[in-house]
Amino acid sequence: MAAVTMRLPAVRAPLDSRAPRGGEKHLVAPGDTITTDTGYMRGHGTFVEDDKLIASVAGVVERVNKLVCVRALKARYNGEIGDIVVGRITEVQQKRWKVETNSRLDSVLLLSSINLPGGELRRKSAEDELAMRDYLQEGDLISAEVQSIFSDGAVSLHTRSLKYGKLSQGVLVQVSPSLVKRQKTHFHDLPCGASVILGNNGFIWIYPTAEQKDDEAGGYTSNLEPVPLSDREVISRLRNCIVALVTHKMMLFDTSILYCYEASLSHQIKDILKPEVTEEIVLEARQRLLDLEG
């Protein structure tokens, strides 16, 4: 008979009450009046009615000089050139792959925008087009960089660098794109023995850190060797730590994930997602981040 875990209700202080003050945000709901001043310019997430600037989405009001916009709390990914994304192949078409990247429209990866096995950069031939499904097929996960944005908002990707390509063994965590902090690099080898790719589109890939980089593969060979139990435990703990941070709306970057991981080491992996444990480790991680900034 399986064991059942029961917890008595406990009064817990809201996490926000322990956060540093002075950083209050102006939150609005759809239909709320932001301002009646006609000198402001209308930005994303707003509309004008009866000389009032009104929010069309729920989010945070942001002002840049005279421009007022509302950044939605929950939204699909809007690509920007240079973003690092993790996506899933949904369709193989003529000279291109369709990729799900958590945006409104499927992204596009052109055959001419990839490295072939062996790291070759050359013009793609008809034989390459016929072999497209050998490189990437439906269901494959990839890491890529945003190359350009089409007029309809769809994203064009490329994997010309050897650090991009097919992802083999690991765990995918889907979060809100607004919680992924923009950094110079989104590929991190953590000292705990695992690596993460923090996709700007909210797709996070956790995988065992490779002992050596296989540059000859061109990013399209899958390593299907068994993953040791110790590595699987580290990956599972990191996954639960990321979910804990997301639960409390904390920004995700290498330092916050590592601090949360270290705070969770005194708990079992399965206990991290218990509300009281989640709050404890997130508070500890947040305090360490504040001490680091101070």
Solvent accessible surface area in square Angstrom, and as a share of the most:
residue,aa,sasa,rsa
1,M,238,1.06
2,A,86,0.67
3,A,104,0.81
4,V,118,0.68
5,T,89,0.52
6,M,172,0.77
7,R,118,0.43
8,L,162,0.81
9,P,133,0.84
10,A,70,0.55
11,V,159,0.91
12,R,112,0.41
13,A,44,0.34
14,P,95,0.60
15,L,16,0.08
16,D,116,0.60
17,S,73,0.47
18,R,129,0.47
19,A,29,0.22
20,P,84,0.53
21,R,223,0.81
22,G,70,0.67
23,G,55,0.53
24,E,138,0.62
25,K,135,0.57
26,H,84,0.38
27,L,110,0.54
28,V,12,0.07
29,A,48,0.37
30,P,83,0.52
31,G,49,0.47
32,D,60,0.31
33,T,66,0.38
34,I,16,0.08
35,T,21,0.12
36,T,88,0.51
37,D,76,0.40
38,T,107,0.62
39,G,42,0.41
40,Y,66,0.25
41,M,119,0.53
42,R,142,0.52
43,G,13,0.12
44,H,162,0.72
45,G,20,0.19
46,T,6,0.04
47,F,76,0.32
48,V,90,0.52
49,E,95,0.43
50,D,120,0.62
51,D,101,0.52
52,K,87,0.37
53,L,11,0.05
54,I,17,0.09
55,A,0,0.00
56,S,52,0.34
57,V,52,0.30
58,A,47,0.36
59,G,0,0.00
60,V,11,0.06
61,V,14,0.08
62,E,62,0.28
63,R,109,0.40
64,V,95,0.55
65,N,142,0.73
66,K,111,0.47
67,L,66,0.33
68,V,0,0.00
69,C,26,0.16
70,V,7,0.04
71,R,107,0.39
72,A,24,0.18
73,L,90,0.45
74,K,171,0.72
75,A,54,0.42
76,R,128,0.47
77,Y,8,0.03
78,N,109,0.56
79,G,16,0.15
80,E,94,0.42
81,I,123,0.62
82,G,39,0.37
83,D,7,0.03
84,I,17,0.09
85,V,1,0.01
86,V,0,0.00
87,G,0,0.00
88,R,93,0.34
89,I,2,0.01
90,T,61,0.36
91,E,80,0.36
92,V,28,0.16
93,Q,60,0.27
94,Q,138,0.61
95,K,113,0.48
96,R,88,0.32
97,W,0,0.00
98,K,49,0.21
99,V,0,0.00
100,E,52,0.23
101,T,1,0.00
102,N,26,0.13
103,S,12,0.07
104,R,156,0.57
105,L,72,0.36
106,D,58,0.30
107,S,0,0.00
108,V,8,0.05
109,L,0,0.00
110,L,50,0.25
111,L,6,0.03
112,S,67,0.43
113,S,2,0.01
114,I,1,0.00
115,N,6,0.03
116,L,4,0.02
117,P,55,0.35
118,G,42,0.41
119,G,27,0.26
120,E,77,0.35
121,L,122,0.60
122,R,110,0.40
123,R,221,0.81
124,K,44,0.19
125,S,51,0.33
126,A,69,0.54
127,E,121,0.54
128,D,9,0.05
129,E,45,0.20
130,L,157,0.78
131,A,26,0.20
132,M,6,0.03
133,R,121,0.44
134,D,115,0.59
135,Y,31,0.12
136,L,1,0.00
137,Q,90,0.40
138,E,82,0.37
139,G,38,0.36
140,D,28,0.15
141,L,20,0.10
142,I,1,0.00
143,S,1,0.01
144,A,0,0.00
145,E,43,0.19
146,V,2,0.01
147,Q,62,0.27
148,S,43,0.27
149,I,67,0.34
150,F,86,0.36
151,S,129,0.83
152,D,87,0.45
153,G,31,0.29
154,A,10,0.07
155,V,2,0.01
156,S,3,0.02
157,L,1,0.00
158,H,27,0.12
159,T,2,0.01
160,R,88,0.32
161,S,43,0.28
162,L,75,0.37
163,K,121,0.51
164,Y,7,0.03
165,G,2,0.02
166,K,44,0.19
167,L,25,0.13
168,S,50,0.32
169,Q,50,0.22
170,G,32,0.31
171,V,55,0.32
172,L,39,0.19
173,V,11,0.07
174,Q,122,0.54
175,V,15,0.09
176,S,30,0.19
177,P,24,0.15
178,S,45,0.29
179,L,15,0.08
180,V,9,0.05
181,K,86,0.37
182,R,128,0.47
183,Q,58,0.26
184,K,214,0.91
185,T,70,0.41
186,H,7,0.03
187,F,47,0.20
188,H,19,0.09
189,D,88,0.46
190,L,12,0.06
191,P,109,0.69
192,C,30,0.18
193,G,34,0.33
194,A,1,0.00
195,S,0,0.00
196,V,0,0.00
197,I,4,0.02
198,L,0,0.00
199,G,0,0.00
200,N,9,0.04
201,N,0,0.00
202,G,0,0.00
203,F,10,0.04
204,I,0,0.00
205,W,12,0.04
206,I,0,0.00
207,Y,45,0.17
208,P,30,0.19
209,T,52,0.30
210,A,55,0.42
211,E,181,0.81
212,Q,154,0.68
213,K,141,0.60
214,D,99,0.51
215,D,80,0.42
216,E,136,0.61
217,A,13,0.10
218,G,2,0.02
219,G,21,0.20
220,Y,14,0.05
221,T,84,0.49
222,S,50,0.32
223,N,90,0.46
224,L,134,0.67
225,E,117,0.52
226,P,120,0.75
227,V,27,0.16
228,P,79,0.50
229,L,109,0.54
230,S,68,0.44
231,D,39,0.20
232,R,118,0.43
233,E,80,0.36
234,V,25,0.14
235,I,10,0.05
236,S,47,0.30
237,R,29,0.11
238,L,0,0.00
239,R,88,0.32
240,N,14,0.07
241,C,0,0.00
242,I,0,0.00
243,V,39,0.22
244,A,0,0.00
245,L,0,0.00
246,V,33,0.19
247,T,82,0.47
248,H,43,0.19
249,K,138,0.58
250,M,14,0.06
251,M,81,0.36
252,L,0,0.00
253,F,29,0.12
254,D,40,0.21
255,T,35,0.21
256,S,0,0.00
257,I,0,0.00
258,L,34,0.17
259,Y,30,0.11
260,C,0,0.00
261,Y,19,0.07
262,E,67,0.30
263,A,8,0.06
264,S,0,0.00
265,L,98,0.49
266,S,96,0.62
267,H,41,0.18
268,Q,117,0.52
269,I,41,0.21
270,K,164,0.70
271,D,28,0.15
272,I,0,0.00
273,L,76,0.38
274,K,50,0.21
275,P,57,0.36
276,E,66,0.29
277,V,15,0.09
278,T,7,0.04
279,E,17,0.07
280,E,89,0.40
281,I,1,0.00
282,V,0,0.00
283,L,34,0.17
284,E,80,0.36
285,A,0,0.00
286,R,40,0.15
287,Q,98,0.43
288,R,89,0.32
289,L,19,0.10
290,L,58,0.29
291,D,93,0.48
292,L,114,0.57
293,E,141,0.63
294,G,100,0.96
